[in-house]
Amino acid sequence: MSRLPKVNELGFFEIRLESIGGLGANLAGKLLSEAGVVGNGFNGLSFSSYGSEKKGSPVKGHIRFCEPYTNIRDTTPVERPHVVAVFHDALYKTLDITSGMYPDSTILVNSKKSPDELKELMNIDGGVVAVIDATAIALEEKTKVNTAMLGALYRILDFLDADSMRDTIRRTFEKKYPHLVESNIRTFDRGYNEVEFKTFEASADATAKPFVRPEPTLGYETQPIGGLVIDPGNSIFKDLSISRSGVLPHYHEDSCIHCAACDTACPDFCFVWEEGADKRGRPQMFLKGIDYQYCKGCLKCVHACPTDALSSEVETNDGYADANRVPHLFELVK
C-alpha cells in the first residue's frame, strides 16, 4: 500500500468536490472513497452536503483518507482541502470555491479555459491548477461529467491505483446498467490521460485562504416583521447559467412562427417577447430571443418547438450565451 503524500494535524488527506445537482458529484465522492478503502487499503470517509435535491442547486462532496490504523471521528465538512475538484467552472461566480485552500493545494477544474485564465478568474495565489474538459468528454462518450472528473482526480491522487477505480466502476454499473460499463471506463481513462497541469509558485507571504462558511441573508434575528422576503436575489438577479451541463438552445429567427410553444414549456421564464404588428396590422407578440441568464439548458423548449426554430447545441463557445443574450426588460434591472 502506498502512503499519503501529506496529511493535516489530525492525520487526514482531505478532498472537496464543488458542484451542482445533476453532474454526479455525490456519486463521484462515494466511488472515490470506496476505491480508496477497498482497492487501496486506506481508511476513508465520504459524504455530501446540499440543500434541495434538484438539478442546479449547489452540492459539496467531502472525502477524507487516512492510514488504516487512524480512526475517523470527524464528520465535519472539509474546510482545509488538499485537493479541490470543481465540476463546473462558472461556480466561481456565485460560490467561494477556493475557500480554505492551502498555498500548495491542487485545484482541478472542468473547463475549456487555460490554467492561467483560471488562476486569474479564481484569484488563486499558488499551487497546482489542473484543467480537464470533462463536459466535452461526457458528451462524446454519452456518459456523465463525474466519471471524467474521477479520471483526472486519479491522475492527481497518484497514491491511489487507477485499476481500483476501474474495478469500482464495473461493480457499480454491471448489475443494473451493464451497457454503461465500457463507456464509463473509457470516460475515466480519457479524464486520466487528457488532464493538463500547471504549477504556480506561491508568493513568499502566502497563507492558507480563510474558510468562509456561507450564511443566509435573513435569519431568525434579521427576518423582518411579518415574514416578508425582501431580498430580490430570489428571482430577478438569479443566475442559472451554472446549471447548464454543456448544451443550450440556439434560436433561429427565420424559422420562428411566434407560437409561444417554447415559452409554455420553459420552466424559468427565459424567452423575451415584444409587441408588434402582424402582416395585417393587428397587434401580436414577437419572440426577440433568449435571456441566457435564466437558462439552465433543460432543452424542453427545443422539444416543444414545432418548426425547429430552436436547436440543441453544444456550448463550445464560452462567450456564446453572453453575446447572444437578449435581456428581459425588467423595470428594476438595467
ABEGO torsion letter per residue (X at the ends): XBBBABBBAAGBBBBBBBBBBGAGAAAAAAAAAAAAAAAAGBBBBBBBBBBBBBBGBBBBBBBBBBBAABBBABABBBABBABBBBABAAAAAABBAABGBBAABBBBBBBABBAAAAAAAAGBABEBBBBBBAAAAAAAAGBBAAAAAAAAAAAABAABBAAAAAAAAAAAAAAABAAAAAAAAAAAAAAAAABBBBBBBBBAABBBBBBBBBBBABBAAABBBGGBBABAAABAABBAAAABAGBBBBBBAAABAGAGAAAAABAAGABBBBBBBBAAGBBBBBBAEBBAAABAGAGAAAAABAAGABBBBBBABAAAAAAABBBBBBAABX
